[in-house]
Amino acid sequence: MKKQEWLAQVKRGILEYSILLLVDKKATYGYDLISALNKWEVLSTSEGTMYPLLRRLEKDKLIESSWRETVPGVPPRKYYSLTAEGIKMLKTMNCEWEKLISSINQIKTCEEM
């Protein structure tokens, strides 16, 4: 397996978690999420990935959206925020993430199986 293939698989698994973490900090719109994730090369994503994922998270009732005007004359933006179900899921993801990281760190330092 090549590095890019491996990174793509890992990224798919954590992108949803990353989005929920960002939306938990403050309600935000899709392009702002893309910009935030692009700060970290391994998490950078495109509109073609982001918007279908946001629609799926909304369909799964983990996030909700509302249109907001920001500046007069500028079209309104669709802002996303966590639902009660999204908050519960994020708490679960946080716990599972800690378990996963702990397990990986134990494997890395383990001398024998």
Backbone as JSON, one array per atom type, in Angstrom:
{
  "sequence": "MKKQEWLAQVKRGILEYSILLLVDKKATYGYDLISALNKWEVLSTSEGTMYPLLRRLEKDKLIESSWRETVPGVPPRKYYSLTAEGIKMLKTMNCEWEKLISSINQIKTCEEM",
  "N": [[0.85, -1.17, 0.0], [0.53, 2.2, -0.8], [1.71, 5.35, 0.53], [-0.1, 7.54, 0.11], [-2.52, 6.2, -0.39], [-2.92, 4.91, 2.05], [-3.08, 7.14, 3.77], [-5.41, 8.32, 2.74], [-7.36, 6.44, 3.47], [-7.18, 6.53, 6.28], [-7.85, 9.21, 6.68], [-10.52, 9.31, 5.76], [-11.73, 7.97, 7.82], [-11.49, 9.71, 10.0], [-12.42, 12.22, 9.34], [-15.16, 12.88, 9.69], [-15.3, 12.93, 12.49], [-13.51, 15.04, 12.99], [-14.91, 17.19, 11.84], [-17.2, 17.31, 13.48], [-15.94, 17.99, 15.87], [-15.0, 20.59, 15.24], [-17.4, 21.96, 14.65], [-18.57, 21.8, 17.1], [-17.19, 23.69, 18.56], [-18.01, 26.17, 17.54], [-20.86, 27.39, 15.74], [-20.72, 27.05, 12.27], [-19.96, 27.59, 8.75], [-19.84, 25.69, 5.66], [-17.59, 26.3, 3.88], [-15.87, 27.55, 5.65], [-15.29, 25.45, 7.36], [-13.84, 23.81, 5.6], [-11.63, 25.48, 5.17], [-10.6, 25.58, 7.78], [-9.87, 22.87, 8.22], [-7.96, 22.64, 6.25], [-5.72, 23.73, 7.35], [-4.23, 21.75, 8.38], [-2.38, 19.58, 6.68], [-2.8, 16.79, 6.37], [-5.5, 16.59, 6.9], [-6.74, 18.11, 5.01], [-9.32, 18.97, 2.71], [-11.83, 18.88, 0.11], [-14.49, 20.8, -1.49], [-16.1, 19.0, -2.79], [-15.97, 16.76, -1.2], [-16.63, 17.7, 1.34], [-19.3, 18.9, 1.36], [-21.19, 16.79, 0.65], [-20.68, 15.17, 2.89], [-21.47, 16.83, 5.01], [-24.21, 16.98, 4.4], [-24.89, 14.3, 4.86], [-24.3, 14.05, 7.62], [-26.2, 15.8, 8.58], [-28.54, 14.53, 7.72], [-28.33, 12.28, 9.32], [-28.94, 13.42, 11.67], [-27.01, 14.54, 13.34], [-25.97, 17.01, 13.05], [-27.36, 20.3, 12.54], [-28.76, 22.76, 10.37], [-28.84, 26.27, 9.56], [-29.82, 29.21, 7.86], [-27.94, 32.17, 7.61], [-27.56, 35.66, 7.51], [-24.67, 37.55, 6.95], [-23.24, 39.89, 6.19], [-24.65, 42.85, 4.92], [-25.82, 42.68, 1.58], [-24.29, 40.52, 0.9], [-24.75, 37.16, 0.02], [-26.75, 34.98, 2.11], [-25.34, 32.56, 4.39], [-25.09, 29.05, 4.96], [-25.15, 27.83, 8.06], [-23.8, 25.44, 10.32], [-24.55, 23.49, 13.18], [-24.17, 21.53, 16.18], [-26.5, 18.98, 17.03], [-28.53, 17.74, 19.77], [-28.24, 14.99, 19.64], [-25.9, 14.9, 18.15], [-24.08, 15.99, 19.96], [-24.06, 13.97, 21.88], [-23.01, 11.88, 20.31], [-20.5, 12.94, 19.7], [-19.3, 12.96, 22.23], [-19.13, 10.2, 22.65], [-17.44, 9.55, 20.51], [-15.15, 10.95, 21.33], [-14.38, 9.49, 23.62], [-13.91, 6.95, 22.47], [-11.88, 7.63, 20.69], [-9.79, 8.29, 22.45], [-9.35, 5.78, 23.6], [-8.49, 4.39, 21.33], [-6.13, 5.79, 20.57], [-4.6, 5.35, 22.86], [-4.36, 2.55, 22.75], [-2.93, 2.22, 20.32], [-0.57, 3.56, 21.0], [0.34, 1.86, 23.0], [0.81, -0.46, 21.51], [2.88, 0.48, 19.89], [4.94, 0.76, 21.74], [5.25, -1.74, 22.75], [7.24, -4.57, 23.27], [7.04, -7.25, 22.85], [4.72, -9.74, 21.63]],
  "CA": [[0.0, 0.0, 0.0], [1.28, 3.44, -0.89], [1.44, 6.34, 1.58], [-1.3, 8.31, -0.2], [-3.68, 5.32, -0.21], [-3.09, 4.72, 3.48], [-3.57, 8.41, 4.33], [-6.8, 8.51, 2.32], [-8.2, 5.58, 4.3], [-7.18, 7.08, 7.64], [-8.58, 10.48, 6.62], [-11.96, 9.02, 5.67], [-12.2, 7.55, 9.14], [-11.47, 10.75, 11.03], [-12.96, 13.48, 8.85], [-16.44, 13.14, 10.36], [-14.96, 13.3, 13.86], [-12.91, 16.37, 12.94], [-15.98, 18.15, 11.56], [-18.01, 17.46, 14.69], [-15.13, 18.75, 16.83], [-14.99, 21.99, 14.84], [-18.76, 22.52, 14.78], [-18.83, 21.9, 18.54], [-16.57, 24.93, 19.05], [-18.92, 27.26, 17.16], [-21.61, 27.16, 14.51], [-19.9, 27.52, 11.16], [-20.45, 27.23, 7.42], [-19.03, 24.68, 4.98], [-16.29, 26.75, 3.39], [-15.05, 27.81, 6.82], [-14.81, 24.13, 7.8], [-12.79, 23.41, 4.66], [-10.46, 26.31, 5.47], [-10.05, 25.15, 9.07], [-9.22, 21.58, 8.03], [-6.8, 22.81, 5.37], [-4.57, 24.13, 8.16], [-3.47, 20.52, 8.59], [-2.29, 18.93, 5.37], [-3.38, 15.45, 6.39], [-6.96, 16.7, 6.99], [-7.28, 18.99, 3.97], [-10.41, 18.35, 1.96], [-12.41, 19.72, -0.94], [-15.93, 21.0, -1.43], [-16.72, 17.76, -3.27], [-16.02, 15.83, -0.07], [-17.24, 18.34, 2.51], [-20.75, 19.13, 1.33], [-21.93, 15.53, 0.82], [-20.53, 14.71, 4.27], [-22.35, 17.67, 5.83], [-25.59, 16.53, 4.16], [-25.08, 13.02, 5.55], [-24.35, 14.31, 9.06], [-27.5, 16.42, 8.84], [-29.54, 13.46, 7.56], [-28.19, 11.42, 10.5], [-29.38, 14.24, 12.81], [-25.89, 14.88, 14.21], [-25.85, 18.46, 12.93], [-28.51, 20.97, 11.94], [-28.31, 23.95, 9.65], [-29.72, 27.44, 9.47], [-29.28, 30.25, 6.98], [-27.67, 33.42, 8.32], [-26.95, 36.77, 6.77], [-23.5, 38.01, 7.67], [-23.01, 41.29, 5.82], [-25.64, 43.27, 3.92], [-25.37, 42.58, 0.2], [-23.63, 39.23, 0.7], [-25.76, 36.11, 0.19], [-26.68, 34.29, 3.4], [-24.56, 31.31, 4.45], [-25.7, 27.95, 5.71], [-24.33, 27.52, 9.24], [-24.05, 24.14, 10.92], [-24.3, 23.36, 14.62], [-24.47, 20.19, 16.68], [-27.79, 18.69, 17.66], [-28.35, 16.98, 21.02], [-27.71, 13.68, 19.23], [-24.51, 15.14, 17.74], [-23.29, 16.17, 21.18], [-23.87, 12.63, 22.46], [-22.11, 11.14, 19.44], [-19.16, 13.49, 19.87], [-18.78, 12.44, 23.51], [-18.77, 8.8, 22.39], [-16.25, 9.56, 19.65], [-14.01, 11.37, 22.15], [-13.98, 8.34, 24.45], [-13.35, 5.91, 21.6], [-10.62, 8.14, 20.16], [-8.78, 8.14, 23.5], [-9.04, 4.34, 23.68], [-7.74, 4.03, 20.13], [-4.79, 6.37, 20.67], [-3.92, 4.62, 23.93], [-4.03, 1.21, 22.24], [-1.87, 2.36, 19.32], [0.67, 3.88, 21.72], [0.79, 0.63, 23.68], [1.36, -1.34, 20.47], [4.15, 1.06, 19.45], [5.97, 0.58, 22.75], [5.28, -3.15, 23.15], [8.4, -5.27, 22.73], [6.67, -8.61, 22.43], [3.29, -9.93, 21.45]],
  "C": [[0.9, 1.24, 0.0], [0.84, 4.41, 0.2], [0.13, 7.07, 1.33], [-2.56, 7.48, -0.02], [-3.99, 5.13, 1.27], [-3.65, 5.98, 4.13], [-5.03, 8.66, 3.96], [-7.74, 7.67, 3.17], [-8.3, 6.1, 5.73], [-8.03, 8.35, 7.67], [-10.08, 10.27, 6.56], [-12.52, 8.69, 7.04], [-12.27, 8.65, 10.17], [-12.07, 12.09, 10.58], [-14.28, 13.84, 9.54], [-16.2, 13.6, 11.8], [-14.4, 14.72, 13.9], [-13.96, 17.45, 12.71], [-16.83, 18.38, 12.8], [-17.24, 18.24, 15.76], [-15.14, 20.24, 16.51], [-16.35, 22.65, 15.04], [-19.14, 22.65, 16.26], [-18.27, 23.19, 19.12], [-17.44, 26.14, 18.74], [-19.65, 26.86, 15.88], [-20.81, 27.77, 13.36], [-20.46, 27.04, 9.84], [-19.42, 26.34, 6.72], [-17.67, 25.14, 4.55], [-15.33, 27.05, 4.54], [-14.5, 26.5, 7.39], [-13.67, 23.64, 6.9], [-11.51, 24.18, 4.96], [-9.8, 25.88, 6.77], [-9.29, 23.83, 8.91], [-7.97, 21.69, 7.16], [-5.57, 23.32, 6.1], [-3.65, 22.93, 8.42], [-3.51, 19.72, 7.3], [-2.99, 17.57, 5.34], [-4.91, 15.48, 6.44], [-7.57, 17.55, 5.88], [-8.3, 18.25, 3.11], [-10.97, 19.36, 0.95], [-13.91, 19.88, -0.72], [-16.67, 19.72, -1.83], [-16.81, 16.68, -2.21], [-16.83, 16.41, 1.07], [-18.76, 18.39, 2.44], [-21.58, 17.84, 1.36], [-21.84, 14.99, 2.26], [-21.41, 15.53, 5.22], [-23.82, 17.27, 5.64], [-25.87, 15.21, 4.88], [-25.17, 13.2, 7.05], [-25.68, 14.95, 9.45], [-28.62, 15.38, 8.72], [-29.53, 12.52, 8.77], [-28.53, 12.14, 11.8], [-28.26, 14.51, 13.82], [-25.6, 16.38, 14.16], [-27.16, 19.0, 12.36], [-28.0, 22.25, 11.29], [-29.34, 25.06, 9.72], [-29.02, 28.48, 8.59], [-29.11, 31.52, 7.79], [-27.08, 34.45, 7.36], [-25.78, 37.27, 7.61], [-23.27, 39.5, 7.44], [-24.06, 41.67, 4.79], [-25.04, 43.22, 2.5], [-24.65, 41.28, -0.12], [-24.69, 38.14, 0.91], [-25.63, 35.42, 1.55], [-25.88, 32.98, 3.28], [-25.3, 30.3, 5.31], [-24.75, 27.55, 6.83], [-24.77, 26.19, 9.83], [-23.72, 24.17, 12.4], [-24.69, 21.94, 15.04], [-25.88, 20.11, 17.23], [-27.49, 17.99, 18.99], [-27.76, 15.61, 20.71], [-26.24, 13.8, 18.8], [-23.6, 15.32, 18.93], [-23.03, 14.82, 21.83], [-22.87, 11.81, 21.63], [-20.67, 11.63, 19.6], [-18.53, 13.02, 21.17], [-18.33, 10.99, 23.34], [-17.5, 8.73, 21.56], [-15.0, 9.96, 20.44], [-13.48, 10.22, 22.99], [-13.3, 7.27, 23.6], [-12.01, 6.34, 21.01], [-9.5, 7.96, 21.18], [-8.37, 6.68, 23.66], [-8.16, 3.91, 22.51], [-6.31, 4.53, 20.21], [-3.99, 5.64, 21.74], [-3.48, 3.24, 23.45], [-2.88, 1.28, 21.24], [-0.54, 2.68, 20.01], [1.22, 2.68, 22.47], [1.42, -0.33, 22.68], [2.74, -0.82, 20.05], [5.27, 0.8, 20.46], [6.12, -0.87, 23.22], [6.48, -3.85, 22.48], [8.07, -6.68, 22.29], [5.17, -8.73, 22.35], [2.79, -11.02, 22.36]]
}
